[in-house]
Amino acid sequence: MSGHEDIESRRRFLKLAAGTAVAAALVSGLPRKARADDLPHLSEADPTAKALGYVEDAATTKDPKHTAGNTCTNCQFYSGAATGYGPCQLFPGKAVSAKGWCISHTAKKA
């Protein structure tokens, strides 16, 4: 094979590899977003939620550990939007309320 054919072969391989990488990134990213939107909402009756004193609305908690203004949206374990529901590392597979709270609340670091 000549040098020119090697270069063309290499270019074809690199184009194919780049295209495959982009396609894989797109395909793997889509299901993750769909799964986050489809998570069932955490119920206050859930055993783990009860153990951590989870409430869907922080304003309703009577727990003395709660500090005014602390909600899931400003907790480091919460990764959802500022409103609605989103995933929390403490409750895998469930979505918690953005305005919720639990005793494991840890403020996000600035």
C-alpha positions in Angstrom: 0.0 0.0 0.0 1.2 3.5 -0.8 1.4 6.3 1.8 -1.6 8.0 0.2 -3.8 4.9 0.7 -2.7 4.7 4.3 -3.7 8.3 4.9 -7.1 7.8 3.3 -7.6 4.6 5.4 -6.7 6.4 8.5 -9.1 9.3 7.7 -12.0 6.9 7.1 -11.3 5.2 10.4 -11.1 8.4 12.3 -14.4 9.7 10.8 -16.1 6.5 11.6 -14.8 6.5 15.2 -15.8 10.1 15.7 -19.3 9.5 14.3 -19.7 6.4 16.5 -18.6 8.4 19.6 -21.1 11.2 18.9 -23.9 8.7 18.3 -23.1 6.8 21.5 -23.1 10.0 23.5 -26.5 11.1 22.1 -28.1 7.7 22.6 -26.8 7.3 26.2 -27.8 10.8 27.2 -31.4 10.5 26.1 -32.5 7.6 28.3 -31.0 9.3 31.4 -33.1 12.4 30.8 -36.2 10.3 30.2 -35.6 8.3 33.4 -35.2 11.4 35.5 -38.5 12.7 34.3 -40.2 9.4 34.9 -39.1 8.8 38.5 -42.0 8.1 40.9 -42.5 10.8 43.5 -41.3 10.0 47.0 -44.2 9.5 49.4 -43.9 10.7 53.0 -45.1 7.2 54.0 -42.1 5.6 52.4 -40.0 3.9 55.2 -36.8 5.7 54.2 -38.6 9.0 54.0 -40.0 8.4 57.4 -36.6 7.6 58.8 -35.2 10.8 57.4 -38.2 13.0 58.4 -38.9 13.9 54.8 -41.8 16.3 54.1 -42.9 17.5 50.7 -43.2 21.0 52.0 -40.5 22.3 54.3 -42.9 24.9 55.7 -45.0 22.1 57.3 -42.3 20.4 59.2 -42.2 20.6 63.0 -38.8 19.1 63.3 -36.6 21.3 65.5 -33.6 20.6 63.2 -35.2 22.5 60.4 -33.9 26.0 59.7 -36.1 28.4 57.8 -35.2 28.6 54.1 -33.8 25.1 53.9 -35.4 23.1 51.2 -34.4 20.4 48.8 -33.5 23.0 46.2 -30.6 24.3 48.3 -29.4 20.8 49.4 -26.2 19.2 48.0 -28.0 15.9 47.5 -30.8 17.3 45.3 -30.1 17.6 41.5 -33.5 18.7 40.2 -35.0 21.9 39.1 -35.9 24.8 41.4 -39.5 23.9 41.1 -41.4 20.6 40.8 -39.7 17.3 41.6 -36.2 16.0 41.0 -33.8 13.2 41.9 -32.1 13.1 45.3 -29.0 11.0 46.1 -30.6 10.0 49.4 -33.7 8.5 47.8 -32.4 6.6 44.7 -35.1 5.9 42.1 -37.5 8.4 43.6 -38.1 12.1 42.9 -38.5 14.5 45.8 -40.3 17.8 46.0 -38.1 20.9 45.3 -39.7 22.6 48.3 -39.3 19.5 50.5 -36.9 18.9 53.3 -35.4 16.0 55.4 -33.0 15.8 58.4 -30.1 15.0 56.1 -30.3 18.5 54.5 -26.8 19.7 53.7 -26.4 23.1 52.2 -24.8 23.3 48.7 -21.3 24.6 48.7 -20.9 27.9 46.9 
